[in-house]
Amino acid sequence: MNRNVIIVIVLVVLVLLTAVQAIQLSSLKTSISTGNVNVGSAPLQSSGASVPSSIQNLPSMVGGC
């Protein structure tokens, strides 16, 4: 294959991927503005409830100045 043909094919693929991402971004923006976005989050746990006893007494910052 000619080198220029390969470059054109790669550029076309990149432009198509960019177009798909732009459409997805526009859709996400619309969903956010209308309030139709569900954000998953882990439930809050009481402090120290799921922390193993071997690491409960670690300092809050290790190293640094």
N, C-alpha and C positions, 0 to 999 in steps of 0.2 A: 504494500500500500504506500501511497505517496505520503510524505510527512505532513504536508499541508492538510490532507484529508483527515488524518488522525487528529490534528490540532482542532480542526473545525468540529469534528464529532465530540471531542472533549468539551469544547466551548458550548456546544448546543446542550449537552447533558448538564453542564453547570448552570446554564441559563434556565433550563427546565426545573432543576432542583430549587433554584432561587425563586422561581415563580410559585412553586408548590409551597415553599416556606412563607412567602408573602401572603398567600391565600390563607394558610393556617394562622398566621399572625393576625390577619384581619378578622378572622373568625373568633380567635381568642379575645381580641379587643372588644368585639361586639358582645361576646358572652360576659365579659367582665363588666361592661357598661350597663348591661341589662340585669346583672346580678344572678346569672344562671351558672355560676362556677361553684363547684363543691370542692373544698380544700380538706383533704384528709389530715388528721392530726392524731397523735397518740394521746391517750387520756393521761391526765396528770396524776402522778402517784404521790403518796405522802413521802416526806423526806426520809430517805434511808430504808424504805420498805423493801426495795428489791436489790439493794447494794450488798454484796457479800461482806461479811464481817472483817475479812482480811484487808479490805481497802476503805473501810469507813473512816479511819482516822488519818488519811493522807492529807498533807498540806494542800492548800488551794492552789499554790503556784510552785512549781519545781524548777529550779534553775533561774537564769536571768539575773538582772541586777537589782 
